[in-house]
Amino acid sequence: MKFTIEVDATPKEVRESLGLPDISGIQDRILERIEEKVMATIETYDPVKLLKMFVPEEGTRILSGLQKTVFEGVLGGRKSKRKQDSKKDKKST
């Protein structure tokens, strides 16, 4: 047996019907603080400072390692494919 229920309600109405607290005030304050931090950093526009504000230092090391791995994978794949293609060309001639 399968039931389908469609509810036509706004998110605010659903939160109220479930008895969940209204946290829109907290969300607004958090967004204001984030905006203040971003605007303060943008004035001097140092991309590293902007990144450090949201990613801890160890996170940047992880990201740079991931970037290196991805680039090596992409470039390494191209090199090995070129070698395979050249070997196929040599065999066919």
C-alpha positions in Angstrom: 0.0 0.0 0.0 1.3 3.4 -0.9 0.2 6.8 0.4 1.1 10.1 -1.1 0.5 13.3 0.9 1.0 16.7 -0.5 1.3 19.7 1.9 0.9 23.2 0.6 2.6 25.3 3.3 5.4 27.7 3.7 8.5 26.7 5.7 7.4 29.0 8.5 3.9 27.4 8.7 5.5 23.9 8.8 7.9 24.9 11.6 5.0 26.4 13.6 2.8 23.3 13.2 5.7 21.1 14.3 6.4 23.3 17.3 10.0 24.1 16.1 11.5 27.4 17.3 11.8 30.4 15.1 15.5 30.9 14.5 15.3 33.6 11.8 16.6 36.2 14.2 19.7 34.1 15.0 20.2 33.4 11.2 20.0 37.1 10.5 22.6 38.0 13.1 25.0 35.2 11.9 24.7 36.4 8.3 25.4 40.0 9.4 28.6 38.9 11.2 29.7 36.9 8.1 29.0 39.9 5.9 31.0 42.2 8.3 34.0 39.8 8.2 33.9 39.5 4.4 33.6 43.2 3.9 36.5 43.9 6.4 38.6 41.4 4.5 37.6 42.6 1.0 38.8 46.2 1.8 42.4 44.9 1.8 41.5 42.0 -0.5 44.0 39.4 0.5 42.6 36.1 -0.8 44.7 34.2 1.7 43.1 36.1 4.6 39.7 35.5 3.1 40.4 31.8 2.9 41.9 31.6 6.4 38.7 33.1 7.8 36.7 30.1 6.6 39.2 27.3 6.4 41.7 26.5 9.2 45.4 26.3 8.3 45.4 22.5 8.2 42.5 22.7 5.8 44.6 24.7 3.3 47.2 22.0 3.4 44.6 19.4 2.7 43.2 21.5 -0.1 46.6 22.1 -1.7 47.4 18.4 -1.4 44.0 17.6 -3.1 44.7 20.1 -5.8 48.2 18.6 -6.5 46.7 15.1 -6.6 44.0 16.2 -9.0 46.4 18.0 -11.3 48.8 15.0 -11.3 45.9 12.7 -12.1 44.7 14.8 -15.0 48.2 15.5 -16.4 49.4 12.0 -15.6 46.4 10.6 -17.4 47.2 12.7 -20.5 50.8 11.6 -20.5 50.0 7.9 -20.2 47.3 8.2 -22.8 49.8 9.9 -25.2 52.3 7.0 -24.6 49.6 4.4 -25.3 48.5 6.3 -28.4 52.0 6.5 -29.7 52.6 2.8 -29.0 49.4 2.0 -31.0 50.6 4.1 -33.8 54.0 2.4 -33.9 52.3 -1.1 -33.9 49.9 -0.2 -36.7 52.8 1.1 -39.0 
